[in-house]
Amino acid sequence: MDWVILVVSGLLEAVWATALSRTKGFTRWRPTVVFGVAILGSMLGLAVAMLTIPTGTAYAVWVGIGAVTTAGWAMVTRAERATVTRVVLLAVLVGCVVGLKVVA
């Protein structure tokens, strides 16, 4: 169950990162609220997962999931360019996250 919590927390990291870029310096209230709720949920989930998953592994997986999801979302929504190199590097990152789960 802790791994599920960690994955959800990583996805929430992508939510708060995306919302943060849309707050325009915390001047827009809706994305600011989404940012606040998502970051609280993300940090709480990470803390719970770290009760049983080693800190280094949990943090690396959390960041990896958040980074891949944030970058993937930016490419899907065309906020950032999708290139073959970028997609391959993100796929390698996913492989590393899966590898950390396998060896943990």
TORVO-238537 format. One record per atom (N, C-alpha, C, O): atom name; x, y, z. Coordinates in pm, 1 decimal. Each point is the difference from the previous one (the first is absolute). Layout:
residues N
{"CA" {X Y Z}},
...
END
This chain:
residues 104
{"N" {81.8 -120.3 0.0}},
{"CA" {-81.8 120.3 0.0}},
{"C" {86.5 127.2 0.0}},
{"O" {-37.8 102.0 -57.7}},
{"N" {153.8 -110.1 123.2}},
{"CA" {87.1 117.9 4.8}},
{"C" {50.5 39.8 -138.7}},
{"O" {20.5 118.2 -27.6}},
{"N" {-0.5 -217.5 -59.4}},
{"CA" {42.7 31.8 -136.3}},
{"C" {-111.6 69.1 -77.8}},
{"O" {27.0 88.8 -80.8}},
{"N" {-150.5 -128.1 103.9}},
{"CA" {-114.0 66.8 -65.2}},
{"C" {-7.7 145.3 47.4}},
{"O" {-19.7 91.8 -79.6}},
{"N" {35.7 -73.1 210.3}},
{"CA" {-1.1 135.6 56.4}},
{"C" {112.8 83.0 -60.4}},
{"O" {-18.6 117.5 -31.6}},
{"N" {135.4 -178.9 15.7}},
{"CA" {114.1 70.9 -57.4}},
{"C" {-26.3 39.6 -145.2}},
{"O" {33.5 111.5 -40.2}},
{"N" {-91.7 -199.4 -37.6}},
{"CA" {-31.3 31.3 -140.1}},
{"C" {-101.9 113.9 -7.4}},
{"O" {16.5 92.9 -79.1}},
{"N" {-120.3 -99.8 160.2}},
{"CA" {-100.9 107.4 1.3}},
{"C" {65.3 131.7 42.0}},
{"O" {-30.9 105.3 -55.8}},
{"N" {119.8 -111.2 152.8}},
{"CA" {70.8 120.7 43.7}},
{"C" {85.3 58.1 -112.1}},
{"O" {8.1 121.8 -15.5}},
{"N" {55.4 -208.8 -62.4}},
{"CA" {78.1 46.0 -114.7}},
{"C" {-88.0 65.2 -105.6}},
{"O" {38.6 99.6 -61.2}},
{"N" {-156.6 -155.8 40.1}},
{"CA" {-93.9 60.8 -95.5}},
{"C" {-47.1 136.0 51.4}},
{"O" {-15.7 94.2 -77.6}},
{"N" {-6.6 -84.8 208.9}},
{"CA" {-39.2 128.7 57.5}},
{"C" {112.1 103.1 -12.0}},
{"O" {-26.0 120.0 -7.9}},
{"N" {150.3 -167.2 6.5}},
{"CA" {111.8 91.9 -22.0}},
{"C" {-13.3 66.9 -136.5}},
{"O" {24.1 120.0 -13.7}},
{"N" {-62.2 -197.5 -86.3}},
{"CA" {-20.8 55.8 -133.7}},
{"C" {-114.7 99.6 -0.7}},
{"O" {5.1 101.2 -69.9}},
{"N" {-109.5 -130.4 148.5}},
{"CA" {-114.4 92.3 8.4}},
{"C" {44.6 132.3 59.4}},
{"O" {-30.1 106.1 -54.6}},
{"N" {102.7 -111.8 167.6}},
{"CA" {37.8 127.9 62.1}},
{"C" {102.4 75.4 -83.4}},
{"O" {-1.7 123.1 -2.0}},
{"N" {90.3 -193.1 -66.5}},
{"CA" {97.5 68.5 -84.9}},
{"C" {-69.7 71.7 -115.5}},
{"O" {33.2 114.0 -32.7}},
{"N" {-128.9 -181.2 -27.9}},
{"CA" {-75.3 60.6 -109.9}},
{"C" {-84.5 116.2 50.4}},
{"O" {-5.2 105.6 -62.9}},
{"N" {-61.3 -125.5 177.2}},
{"CA" {-82.6 107.4 56.8}},
{"C" {85.3 120.7 38.1}},
{"O" {-41.6 114.4 -18.4}},
{"N" {160.6 -140.3 71.5}},
{"CA" {88.7 109.7 39.7}},
{"C" {32.1 90.5 -118.7}},
{"O" {3.9 122.3 13.3}},
{"N" {19.0 -183.5 -129.1}},
{"CA" {31.1 81.5 -117.9}},
{"C" {-119.1 82.8 -45.5}},
{"O" {15.9 98.7 -71.8}},
{"N" {-133.4 -138.6 113.3}},
{"CA" {-121.0 72.4 -42.3}},
{"C" {-49.5 101.8 102.7}},
{"O" {-96.4 71.8 -26.6}},
{"N" {160.8 -64.4 143.8}},
{"CA" {-44.4 94.2 102.9}},
{"C" {35.4 144.0 -32.0}},
{"O" {-58.1 93.0 56.0}},
{"N" {154.9 -74.4 -147.2}},
{"CA" {48.7 135.2 -34.9}},
{"C" {41.7 74.0 127.6}},
{"O" {-47.9 109.6 29.2}},
{"N" {139.7 -174.1 46.5}},
{"CA" {48.9 61.9 123.4}},
{"C" {-103.1 0.4 111.0}},
{"O" {-3.2 91.7 82.0}},
{"N" {-80.4 -192.6 -78.9}},
{"CA" {-107.9 -16.4 98.9}},
{"C" {-104.2 111.6 -7.9}},
{"O" {-62.6 33.9 100.5}},
{"N" {44.1 22.8 -219.0}},
{"CA" {-100.7 104.6 -18.1}},
{"C" {-131.7 -55.7 -52.8}},
{"O" {-101.1 70.1 1.0}},
{"N" {100.7 -195.2 -47.3}},
{"CA" {-122.4 -63.2 -49.3}},
{"C" {-42.0 -103.2 103.7}},
{"O" {76.3 -91.5 31.0}},
{"N" {-197.1 105.5 22.8}},
{"CA" {-38.1 -79.4 116.7}},
{"C" {-25.9 -147.0 -29.8}},
{"O" {35.2 -84.9 81.8}},
{"N" {-94.8 51.7 -194.7}},
{"CA" {-30.7 -142.0 -26.9}},
{"C" {126.1 -86.4 -9.6}},
{"O" {10.5 -100.6 70.2}},
{"N" {85.8 138.2 -156.1}},
{"CA" {121.1 -81.5 -3.2}},
{"C" {77.9 4.3 131.5}},
{"O" {71.0 -94.9 33.4}},
{"N" {-84.0 204.5 40.9}},
{"CA" {67.2 8.3 130.2}},
{"C" {-59.4 -100.4 97.5}},
{"O" {73.7 -63.8 75.2}},
{"N" {-205.4 49.0 -75.3}},
{"CA" {-65.8 -98.8 86.3}},
{"C" {38.4 -141.4 -43.5}},
{"O" {31.2 -84.2 84.3}},
{"N" {-33.2 57.6 -214.1}},
{"CA" {40.2 -131.7 -50.5}},
{"C" {143.9 -29.7 41.3}},
{"O" {30.9 -110.7 44.2}},
{"N" {56.9 209.7 -58.9}},
{"CA" {139.0 -15.6 41.9}},
{"C" {7.9 -37.9 147.8}},
{"O" {67.9 -96.3 35.8}},
{"N" {-136.8 171.4 50.0}},
{"CA" {5.9 -24.3 144.3}},
{"C" {-49.4 -138.0 39.3}},
{"O" {64.1 -69.6 78.7}},
{"N" {-177.5 30.3 -133.3}},
{"CA" {-57.2 -131.4 31.8}},
{"C" {90.9 -111.9 -51.5}},
{"O" {24.7 -98.3 69.9}},
{"N" {24.1 114.4 -191.6}},
{"CA" {84.2 -104.7 -60.6}},
{"C" {133.0 -14.2 72.5}},
{"O" {47.1 -111.8 21.1}},
{"N" {14.0 223.1 17.3}},
{"CA" {129.7 -9.9 67.3}},
{"C" {-15.7 -61.2 139.2}},
{"O" {85.5 -76.9 44.1}},
{"N" {-194.1 110.7 24.8}},
{"CA" {-24.3 -61.8 131.2}},
{"C" {-21.6 -150.6 -13.4}},
{"O" {56.3 -78.6 76.3}},
{"N" {-137.6 39.4 -173.2}},
{"CA" {-24.5 -142.6 -21.8}},
{"C" {125.4 -73.5 -42.5}},
{"O" {25.2 -112.2 43.8}},
{"N" {53.4 175.8 -129.4}},
{"CA" {122.5 -61.0 -48.8}},
{"C" {100.9 -21.2 112.7}},
{"O" {58.1 -107.8 12.5}},
{"N" {-37.8 209.0 67.9}},
{"CA" {95.4 -9.8 111.1}},
{"C" {-47.4 -98.4 106.7}},
{"O" {79.7 -76.6 54.1}},
{"N" {-207.3 78.9 -24.6}},
{"CA" {-54.9 -93.6 99.2}},
{"C" {16.9 -143.6 -47.9}},
{"O" {41.5 -87.0 76.6}},
{"N" {-73.4 62.6 -202.6}},
{"CA" {15.9 -134.1 -55.1}},
{"C" {145.1 -44.3 -0.3}},
{"O" {29.6 -115.4 31.2}},
{"N" {61.2 205.5 -65.9}},
{"CA" {142.2 -32.6 2.2}},
{"C" {43.8 -35.5 141.9}},
{"O" {73.8 -96.3 20.6}},
{"N" {-119.2 173.7 75.9}},
{"CA" {36.1 -26.6 139.4}},
{"C" {-51.8 -136.5 46.0}},
{"O" {71.7 -73.7 67.6}},
{"N" {-194.2 40.2 -103.3}},
{"CA" {-57.3 -129.6 37.6}},
{"C" {77.5 -113.6 -66.8}},
{"O" {31.5 -100.0 64.4}},
{"N" {-1.1 115.3 -192.2}},
{"CA" {73.5 -104.1 -71.6}},
{"C" {138.7 -20.9 59.3}},
{"O" {51.0 -112.1 1.0}},
{"N" {10.2 219.3 48.4}},
{"CA" {134.5 -8.9 56.3}},
{"C" {4.2 -72.3 134.7}},
{"O" {107.6 -25.8 53.9}},
{"N" {-223.1 -6.1 -1.0}},
{"CA" {-1.5 -78.9 123.8}},
{"C" {49.6 -141.8 -25.2}},
{"O" {54.8 -63.2 90.4}},
{"N" {-73.3 12.0 -212.6}},
{"CA" {42.5 -136.8 -30.4}},
{"C" {95.4 -10.2 -119.0}},
{"O" {71.7 -99.2 -13.1}},
{"N" {-70.0 199.0 -72.4}},
{"CA" {89.7 0.0 -116.1}},
{"C" {121.6 85.5 36.2}},
{"O" {-16.6 110.1 52.7}},
{"N" {137.3 -157.7 -79.5}},
{"CA" {119.1 79.7 33.4}},
{"C" {-6.3 140.0 -60.9}},
{"O" {-49.0 18.2 -111.4}},
{"N" {98.3 78.5 184.5}},
{"CA" {-9.4 140.2 -38.8}},
{"C" {54.3 27.0 -140.3}},
{"O" {-67.7 63.5 -80.9}},
{"N" {186.8 -109.9 51.5}},
{"CA" {60.1 25.5 -131.0}},
{"C" {-82.5 -56.7 -113.3}},
{"O" {-18.2 64.6 -103.1}},
{"N" {-31.7 -185.7 122.3}},
{"CA" {-82.7 -64.4 -102.2}},
{"C" {-132.0 73.3 -16.1}},
{"O" {-41.7 29.7 -111.9}},
{"N" {-24.3 -0.5 223.8}},
{"CA" {-130.1 67.5 -5.4}},
{"C" {11.7 135.8 -67.5}},
{"O" {-82.0 35.2 -84.7}},
{"N" {183.5 40.5 122.1}},
{"CA" {16.1 133.8 -56.5}},
{"C" {31.0 -5.8 -149.5}},
{"O" {-56.0 76.6 -78.4}},
{"N" {145.1 -167.6 39.2}},
{"CA" {34.4 -13.0 -141.5}},
{"C" {-120.6 -40.9 -83.9}},
{"O" {-20.7 52.8 -109.3}},
{"N" {-58.5 -146.1 159.9}},
{"CA" {-120.0 -44.6 -72.2}},
{"C" {-101.0 114.2 -7.8}},
{"O" {-58.2 23.6 -105.9}},
{"N" {36.9 46.6 215.4}},
{"CA" {-94.6 112.0 6.5}},
{"C" {38.1 108.6 -100.9}},
{"O" {-84.4 47.1 -76.3}},
{"N" {211.9 -8.0 76.6}},
{"CA" {46.9 102.4 -93.1}},
{"C" {-10.2 -49.4 -144.0}},
{"O" {-42.5 74.3 -88.5}},
{"N" {81.5 -199.4 64.8}},
{"CA" {-4.4 -55.0 -135.2}},
{"C" {-140.5 -1.7 -57.3}},
{"O" {-22.5 40.4 -114.1}},
{"N" {-72.2 -87.9 194.8}},
{"CA" {-139.9 -2.6 -45.8}},
{"C" {-49.4 141.0 -27.4}},
{"O" {-64.7 25.3 -101.6}},
{"N" {95.2 65.8 192.2}},
{"CA" {-42.5 138.8 -17.8}},
{"C" {61.6 64.4 -122.5}},
{"O" {-68.1 70.1 -74.7}},
{"N" {196.6 -93.6 54.0}},
{"CA" {69.7 60.4 -114.3}},
{"C" {-51.9 -54.7 -132.7}},
{"O" {-26.3 76.2 -93.0}},
{"N" {11.8 -207.2 84.6}},
{"CA" {-47.9 -60.8 -124.6}},
{"C" {-143.4 43.2 -29.8}},
{"O" {-33.0 32.2 -114.1}},
{"N" {-51.1 -31.6 216.0}},
{"CA" {-139.9 38.4 -20.8}},
{"C" {-11.3 147.1 -37.8}},
{"O" {-76.8 35.1 -89.6}},
{"N" {152.5 51.1 156.8}},
{"CA" {-3.6 143.1 -31.3}},
{"C" {48.1 25.5 -142.6}},
{"O" {-64.2 72.9 -75.6}},
{"N" {176.2 -132.3 39.7}},
{"CA" {53.6 19.0 -135.2}},
{"C" {-92.0 -61.2 -105.2}},
{"O" {-21.7 58.8 -106.0}},
{"N" {-32.1 -176.3 135.3}},
{"CA" {-93.0 -64.3 -93.1}},
{"C" {-124.6 83.6 -22.9}},
{"O" {-45.3 16.3 -113.3}},
{"N" {-9.8 36.6 222.3}},
{"CA" {-119.6 84.7 -10.5}},
{"C" {30.1 125.8 -81.9}},
{"O" {-81.6 42.5 -81.8}},
{"N" {197.9 15.9 104.2}},
{"CA" {37.8 120.3 -75.9}},
{"C" {10.7 -30.5 -149.2}},
{"O" {-34.5 83.6 -83.5}},
{"N" {82.1 -202.6 50.7}},
{"CA" {10.1 -36.9 -142.2}},
{"C" {-138.1 -31.3 -58.4}},
{"O" {-29.2 38.6 -113.2}},
{"N" {-54.7 -107.3 188.3}},
{"CA" {-135.0 -34.1 -48.4}},
{"C" {-82.2 126.0 -24.1}},
{"O" {-73.8 8.8 -98.1}},
{"N" {86.7 88.7 187.7}},
{"CA" {-76.6 124.3 -13.4}},
{"C" {69.5 101.7 -90.8}},
{"O" {-49.0 111.2 -19.6}},
{"N" {163.7 -151.2 -35.2}},
{"CA" {78.8 82.6 -91.4}},
{"C" {56.3 126.2 64.9}},
{"O" {31.6 96.9 -69.1}},
{"N" {-19.3 -98.0 200.8}},
{"CA" {67.0 110.4 68.2}},
{"C" {150.6 -9.3 -22.5}},
{"O" {71.3 100.1 7.1}},
{"N" {-23.6 -222.2 -34.4}},
{"CA" {140.1 -24.4 -31.4}},
{"C" {7.0 -92.8 -120.3}},
{"O" {-90.6 -79.6 -24.5}},
{"N" {199.3 91.2 -49.5}},
{"CA" {17.7 -83.5 -119.1}},
{"C" {31.8 -143.6 37.8}},
{"O" {77.5 -25.3 92.2}},
{"N" {-137.2 -67.4 -163.1}},
{"CA" {32.2 -141.8 15.9}},
{"C" {100.5 -37.0 -108.2}},
{"O" {-28.6 11.5 -119.2}},
{"N" {145.4 -55.5 161.3}},
{"CA" {100.5 -45.1 -94.7}},
{"C" {30.7 -146.4 29.4}},
{"O" {-28.0 -49.4 109.2}},
{"N" {84.1 -17.7 -204.7}},
{"CA" {36.4 -140.3 19.4}},
{"C" {97.3 -12.9 116.6}},
{"O" {-14.8 -88.5 84.4}},
{"N" {112.9 175.5 -79.8}},
{"CA" {99.3 -5.0 108.2}},
{"C" {-66.6 16.6 135.5}},
{"O" {29.6 -74.4 93.5}},
{"N" {-116.9 169.1 -82.6}},
{"CA" {-69.7 25.4 126.3}},
{"C" {-83.4 -120.4 43.4}},
{"O" {3.5 -39.7 116.5}},
{"N" {-77.6 -17.5 -209.2}},
{"CA" {-83.4 -116.3 30.6}},
{"C" {86.0 -118.8 41.9}},
{"O" {-34.1 -71.4 94.4}},
{"N" {144.9 50.2 -163.9}},
{"CA" {90.1 -111.0 35.0}},
{"C" {58.4 21.5 139.9}},
{"O" {4.7 -93.3 80.1}},
{"N" {39.2 214.0 -50.9}},
{"CA" {56.5 27.7 133.1}},
{"C" {-104.3 -17.4 110.2}},
{"O" {32.0 -50.8 107.5}},
{"N" {-154.1 91.5 -132.3}},
{"CA" {-106.3 -21.7 98.9}},
{"C" {-28.6 -148.9 16.7}},
{"O" {-26.9 -45.4 111.2}},
{"N" {32.2 -29.8 -218.4}},
{"CA" {-19.1 -145.3 8.1}},
{"C" {111.2 -64.6 82.3}},
{"O" {-25.6 -92.1 77.6}},
{"N" {147.7 139.5 -94.1}},
{"CA" {111.7 -50.1 80.4}},
{"C" {-24.3 31.1 147.7}},
{"O" {26.2 -83.5 86.5}},
{"N" {-75.9 203.1 -58.3}},
{"CA" {-31.0 37.2 138.1}},
{"C" {-106.4 -91.7 58.9}},
{"O" {10.6 -41.5 115.4}},
{"N" {-112.1 10.0 -193.3}},
{"CA" {-103.0 -94.7 45.0}},
{"C" {63.7 -135.7 29.7}},
{"O" {-32.6 -63.8 100.1}},
{"N" {122.0 20.7 -186.1}},
{"CA" {70.4 -125.9 23.1}},
{"C" {78.7 1.7 129.3}},
{"O" {4.8 -100.3 71.2}},
{"N" {57.1 213.1 -39.9}},
{"CA" {74.6 12.9 125.6}},
{"C" {-92.3 -7.3 121.2}},
{"O" {33.5 -63.9 99.7}},
{"N" {-148.4 128.5 -107.7}},
{"CA" {-97.1 -5.1 109.7}},
{"C" {-49.0 -142.4 20.8}},
{"O" {-8.2 -46.6 113.6}},
{"N" {-24.3 -22.5 -221.1}},
{"CA" {-43.2 -139.4 9.8}},
{"C" {112.3 -85.1 59.5}},
{"O" {-24.8 -88.4 82.0}},
{"N" {147.7 115.8 -124.0}},
{"CA" {113.6 -72.4 54.1}},
{"C" {16.0 17.9 148.8}},
{"O" {32.9 -95.1 70.9}},
{"N" {-55.9 215.6 -22.5}},
{"CA" {7.6 24.7 144.5}},
{"C" {-105.7 -79.7 75.0}},
{"O" {25.7 -47.7 110.5}},
{"N" {-143.1 32.8 -168.3}},
{"CA" {-104.3 -79.9 63.3}},
{"C" {41.0 -147.3 2.2}},
{"O" {-22.3 -69.2 99.3}},
{"N" {80.9 22.4 -206.0}},
{"CA" {39.3 -139.9 -10.9}},
{"C" {106.6 -36.7 104.3}},
{"O" {-5.8 -107.1 60.5}},
{"N" {102.5 196.4 -40.3}},
{"CA" {109.3 -31.9 91.5}},
{"C" {-29.0 39.9 145.1}},
{"O" {76.3 -35.8 89.7}},
{"N" {-183.8 108.2 -65.8}},
{"CA" {-30.6 43.3 136.5}},
{"C" {-53.9 -111.7 85.6}},
{"O" {-30.3 21.3 117.4}},
END
